[in-house]
Amino acid sequence: MNQTRETIIVYGGSFDPPHRGHAALLKAAIKKIKPSRSYVAPAFKAPFKEPVPVSFNDRFKMTKLALRGVGLEHVRISRFEGNRDCLSYTFKTIRYFRRLHPRKKIYFLMGSDCLAGFGRWKNYRGIIKNAVLLVGARNGFPLKNPSGVPFERLEGIFPEVSSTFLRAALLVGDHSRFLAGPVNGYIEKKGLYFLRERRLLKTLLTPARYSHCLAVARLAAELAGKYGENPRQAALAGLLHDAARDFKKNRLIRYAIAKRLKVPWFNATVGHAPVLLHSYASARLAAERFGVREKAVLRAISLHTLGAVRMDALSKIIYVADLAAEGRGFPEAEKTGRVARRDLDAAFRAANYVKLKHAAMSGFWRHPITLKIQWKLHQTKKD
């Protein structure tokens, strides 16, 4: 029997958003297998993935546009997982396609980044019972198979386009080269991936401040990727870190009092340097006006000015990126940025020192928290 009448390809994933890396992998699989039918099966909500902020229907429509944009309009897009409206498990999806095509050989397509953790997938043996794994090697993800599951390999190395990094790029508008034109248009029209919120931010800030926020978001996403943090969260925190920075002094104080913001040494801060309230006010704006619910993001925004004695990695990244982002007009910024790409803790110490030095040289009040951080960092270095 002719192979093209007895095989199908199923390509699952969140497709959040569907990008050129997905298309390249699928095209290679179709060229190799020559299936009688190919399916893309977007997940409703995938295990091991961060919460999906874009609806199934939007991702379904973008996937349709993406396939049409690269000449794959013949590929069918399955609504199976979306219709189930619950957490998606691949073994159930493959079982569905096995029932749909009981006599055909099923290939389940994935990238090498997924193969390494395949043994942790729920009922992974049920997947390989009903389908053959077809794996394409992605840049930066060598073909590792610790579970020893059988698979077939696609020839070549496929573009490394991480959806996580792409979502970070979408936050700051650096994404068009990764997406088909119609997908870009759909995102613009619907205001997806925080585009609607970015437009709101623009109305709150001066053009210079808005440009600074974009620069902080870019550097934060880069550092997050280097230090094992979530680039999308870092970009989001960087983008919104100064949301309240252009509030006038009296408005900022009134806002902080009305919202009962928990600012260390509140009265002294209001009396000596009310501008320092803006990081806490920005975190509250991020929650209330921009709908941010992730505590790690809100904490990083709150701490980006004063810092804290105990700082998690994401908060350190935003603290450093705010000082070292492109466009800062003082010499220490570029140096701190170089240090940050080698050693985050060293960059955090440098940023704290620069802030205190600037305050001392300018005759400004030095916040007790910033002084306490310096003392703690000095003690740690001595130990």
C-alpha positions as a printed Julia matrix, in Angstrom:
383×3 Matrix{Float64}:
   0.0    0.0    0.0
   1.2    3.51  -0.77
   2.67   5.22   2.35
   0.82   8.45   1.67
  -2.51   6.63   2.24
  -1.58   4.99   5.53
   0.09   7.64   7.69
  -0.95  10.79   9.47
   0.96  13.45  11.42
  -0.31  15.02  14.64
   1.47  18.11  15.88
   0.4   19.24  19.36
   1.38  22.29  21.4
   0.08  25.5   22.92
   0.86  27.54  19.75
   0.98  30.62  21.92
   1.58  32.14  19.44
   2.19  29.95  16.34
   5.54  31.0   14.88
   7.98  30.27  12.05
   9.75  27.59  14.1
   6.52  25.6   14.27
   6.05  25.94  10.51
   9.61  24.84   9.71
   9.29  21.7   11.81
   5.9   20.78  10.33
   7.07  21.35   6.75
  10.07  19.06   7.28
   7.86  16.36   8.78
   5.42  16.49   5.86
   8.29  16.33   3.39
   9.75  13.25   5.09
   6.59  11.3    5.91
   4.35  12.37   2.99
   1.23  11.72   5.09
  -2.26  11.37   3.75
  -3.37  13.9    6.33
  -1.73  16.24   8.85
  -3.23  17.77  11.97
  -2.22  20.59  14.28
  -3.81  20.18  17.71
  -3.61  23.31  19.87
  -3.85  22.61  23.6
  -6.59  24.09  25.72
  -4.2   24.25  28.66
  -0.97  22.27  28.56
   0.76  20.67  31.56
   4.35  21.92  32.19
   3.44  25.26  30.58
   2.92  28.63  32.22
  -0.71  29.8   32.28
  -1.93  30.53  28.75
  -3.04  34.17  28.61
  -4.58  33.94  25.13
  -7.83  32.05  24.56
  -8.04  28.76  22.68
 -10.17  30.4   19.98
  -7.62  33.15  19.37
  -4.78  30.62  19.19
  -6.87  28.43  16.87
  -7.46  31.37  14.51
  -3.81  32.46  14.62
  -2.71  28.91  13.85
  -5.01  28.86  10.83
  -3.53  32.16   9.63
   0.02  30.96  10.28
  -0.46  27.78   8.24
  -2.08  29.67   5.39
   0.78  32.18   5.45
   3.42  29.49   4.8
   1.53  27.4    2.25
   0.22  24.76   4.67
  -3.47  25.56   4.37
  -4.18  21.86   3.65
  -3.19  20.99   7.24
  -6.23  20.47   9.45
  -6.51  22.18  12.81
  -8.18  20.06  15.48
 -10.6   21.47  18.04
 -10.47  18.29  20.1
  -8.61  19.76  23.08
 -10.45  23.08  22.94
 -13.82  21.33  22.95
 -12.83  19.44  26.09
 -12.27  22.77  27.92
  -9.86  21.31  30.46
  -6.19  20.51  31.09
  -4.77  18.85  27.99
  -2.94  15.53  28.13
  -1.31  14.28  24.95
  -2.14  10.62  25.56
  -5.86  11.49  25.35
  -5.32  13.46  22.15
  -3.42  10.59  20.54
  -6.07   8.13  21.7
  -8.69  10.32  19.99
  -6.75  10.26  16.7
  -6.21   6.51  17.02
  -9.99   6.05  17.19
 -10.44   8.44  14.29
  -7.84   6.6   12.16
  -7.73   3.02  13.49
  -5.73   1.57  10.58
  -3.28   4.39   9.93
   0.19   4.86  11.33
   0.27   7.97  13.5
   3.36  10.14  13.87
   3.4   12.52  16.82
   5.62  15.48  15.97
   7.73  17.29  18.57
  10.96  19.24  19.0
  14.02  17.96  20.83
  13.27  20.31  23.73
  10.19  18.16  24.5
  11.93  14.8   24.08
  14.25  15.35  27.04
  11.33  15.51  29.47
   9.03  13.1   27.66
   9.29  10.49  30.42
   7.52  12.9   32.8
   4.47  13.23  30.55
   1.31  11.68  31.95
   0.87   8.13  30.59
   3.68   8.62  28.06
   3.63   4.89  27.38
   0.08   5.3   26.11
   1.41   7.81  23.57
   4.14   5.56  22.19
   1.69   2.63  22.14
  -0.5    4.48  19.66
   1.97   6.71  17.82
   5.57   6.98  16.64
   7.48   9.97  17.99
   8.89  12.11  15.2
  11.5   14.49  16.59
  13.26  17.48  15.09
  16.41  18.83  16.72
  16.17  22.46  17.76
  19.13  24.77  18.14
  20.29  24.72  21.75
  18.45  21.47  22.53
  20.52  18.39  21.61
  18.63  15.15  21.12
  18.64  13.74  24.65
  16.44  10.76  25.39
  16.84   9.82  29.08
  13.64   7.77  29.03
  14.95   5.61  26.18
  11.7    5.84  24.22
  11.79   4.88  20.54
  11.61   7.76  18.06
  12.39   8.72  14.5
  14.52  11.75  13.8
  13.96  14.47  11.24
  17.08  15.5    9.38
  18.43  18.97   9.99
  18.46  21.54  12.78
  15.37  23.66  13.23
  15.15  27.3   14.28
  15.24  27.97  17.99
  12.14  30.07  18.46
  11.02  29.65  22.05
   7.4   30.6   22.64
   8.39  31.83  26.11
  11.01  34.2   24.66
   8.64  35.19  21.89
   5.98  36.19  24.41
   8.6   38.36  26.11
   9.43  39.92  22.73
   5.74  40.54  22.08
   5.55  42.58  25.27
   8.01  45.1   23.86
   7.09  44.85  20.17
  10.2   42.92  19.04
   8.43  40.01  17.38
   7.55  40.57  13.73
  10.41  38.5   12.28
   9.22  35.39  14.13
   5.59  35.5   12.99
   3.79  35.28   9.68
   2.32  38.6    8.54
  -1.33  37.59   9.05
  -0.56  36.5   12.63
   1.05  39.86  13.37
  -2.03  41.56  11.95
  -4.37  39.47  14.1
  -2.39  40.27  17.27
  -2.47  43.98  16.44
  -6.2   43.96  15.7
  -7.13  42.06  18.86
  -4.57  43.74  21.14
  -3.22  40.38  22.32
  -0.07  39.68  24.32
  -0.37  42.83  26.38
  -0.5   45.08  23.33
  -3.71  46.7   24.59
  -2.06  47.32  27.96
   1.08  48.68  26.32
  -1.07  51.26  24.59
  -2.52  52.22  27.98
   0.97  52.53  29.49
   1.89  54.92  26.71
  -0.87  57.28  27.85
   0.51  57.35  31.42
   4.13  58.14  30.59
   6.19  60.67  28.71
   7.74  59.34  25.47
  11.19  59.22  27.13
   9.88  57.28  30.11
   7.99  54.85  27.88
  11.18  54.24  25.85
  13.05  53.59  29.09
  10.44  51.02  30.14
  10.85  49.19  26.83
  14.64  49.19  27.27
  14.34  47.82  30.81
  11.95  45.1   29.6
  14.38  44.04  26.86
  17.38  43.82  29.19
  15.32  42.11  31.89
  14.14  39.43  29.45
  17.72  38.86  28.3
  18.99  38.49  31.87
  16.08  36.24  32.82
  16.98  33.86  30.01
  20.58  33.77  31.21
  19.75  33.15  34.87
  16.92  30.65  34.51
  14.03  33.02  35.23
  10.88  33.45  33.14
  11.63  35.97  30.32
   7.96  36.89  29.91
   7.61  37.71  33.59
  10.84  39.72  33.49
   9.72  41.65  30.41
   6.33  42.34  32.0
   7.87  43.61  35.23
  10.35  45.71  33.27
   7.63  47.17  31.09
   5.45  48.24  34.04
   8.12  49.07  36.61
   7.67  52.84  36.14
   3.91  52.91  35.46
   3.4   55.54  38.19
   6.73  57.35  37.74
   5.2   60.35  35.99
   2.64  61.0   38.72
   3.11  64.5   40.16
   4.41  64.54  43.74
   1.1   65.35  45.43
  -0.8   62.84  43.32
   1.76  60.15  44.13
   1.48  60.83  47.87
  -2.33  60.86  47.75
  -2.33  57.61  45.78
   0.04  55.91  48.24
  -2.11  56.99  51.2
  -5.41  56.05  49.53
  -4.11  52.61  48.56
  -2.36  52.11  51.92
   0.84  51.11  50.19
   3.24  49.24  52.45
   6.34  51.36  51.88
   9.18  50.92  54.4
   9.69  54.08  56.48
   6.6   55.56  54.85
   6.46  58.9   56.69
  10.18  59.55  56.29
   9.96  58.63  52.61
   7.07  61.04  52.07
   8.94  63.77  53.9
  12.36  63.34  52.3
  11.92  61.64  48.91
   8.32  60.97  47.87
   9.49  60.0   44.38
  10.6   56.68  45.94
   6.94  55.8   46.41
   6.57  55.28  42.69
   7.79  51.67  42.61
   5.1   50.57  45.09
   2.49  52.67  43.3
   3.54  51.12  39.98
   3.03  47.63  41.39
  -0.46  48.56  42.51
  -1.25  50.05  39.1
   0.08  46.9   37.45
  -2.39  44.85  39.5
  -5.42  47.11  39.29
  -5.23  48.74  35.87
  -3.18  46.2   33.92
  -4.58  43.03  35.48
  -1.26  41.54  36.59
  -1.83  38.74  39.09
   1.61  37.13  39.3
   3.08  37.85  42.73
   6.65  37.51  41.5
   6.08  40.23  38.89
   4.39  42.59  41.35
   7.13  42.04  43.94
   9.86  42.79  41.39
   8.12  46.04  40.41
   7.72  47.08  44.07
  11.39  46.49  44.89
  13.04  47.98  41.82
  13.87  51.31  43.5
  14.7   50.58  47.15
  15.37  46.86  46.93
  15.25  44.61  49.98
  17.69  42.71  52.16
  16.31  39.44  50.77
  15.83  39.67  47.01
  14.75  36.86  44.7
  16.45  36.59  41.31
  13.64  38.2   39.31
  13.59  41.23  41.63
  17.36  41.58  41.32
  17.02  41.46  37.55
  14.53  44.35  37.48
  16.57  46.35  40.03
  19.68  45.98  37.87
  17.95  46.4   34.5
  16.38  49.66  35.63
  19.83  51.1   36.29
  21.69  49.48  33.39
  19.19  49.64  30.52
  20.15  51.21  27.22
  19.6   54.97  27.23
  20.77  55.62  30.78
  22.99  58.7   30.64
  25.65  57.88  33.22
  28.87  55.86  32.8
  28.12  53.29  35.52
  25.07  52.06  33.63
  26.96  50.42  30.78
  29.52  48.9   33.16
  26.77  47.49  35.39
  25.1   45.98  32.32
  28.32  44.21  31.36
  28.7   42.87  34.9
  25.06  41.71  34.9
  25.68  39.47  31.92
  28.41  37.69  33.89
  27.29  37.79  37.52
  23.85  38.94  38.67
  24.79  39.26  42.34
  27.84  41.36  41.51
  25.65  43.59  39.34
  23.14  43.94  42.18
  25.93  45.06  44.52
  27.17  47.5   41.89
  23.68  48.94  41.31
  23.15  49.44  45.05
  26.51  51.22  45.31
  25.73  53.47  42.34
  22.38  54.5   43.84
  23.93  55.38  47.2
  26.85  57.2   45.55
  24.48  59.26  43.42
  22.36  60.17  46.47
  25.42  61.19  48.5
  26.96  63.27  45.71
  23.65  65.01  45.02
  22.9   65.69  48.67
  19.78  63.53  48.54
  18.34  61.55  51.42
  19.55  57.96  51.55
  16.75  55.57  52.38
  17.41  53.3   55.42
  16.53  50.21  53.38
  19.15  51.01  50.73
  21.75  51.6   53.48
  20.76  48.33  55.16
  21.19  46.45  51.88
  24.66  47.95  51.45
  25.64  46.91  54.99
  24.29  43.39  54.41
  26.12  43.07  51.08
  29.33  44.29  52.73
  28.97  41.71  55.52
  28.28  38.94  53.02
  31.35  39.91  50.99
  33.51  39.85  54.16
  32.22  36.39  55.09
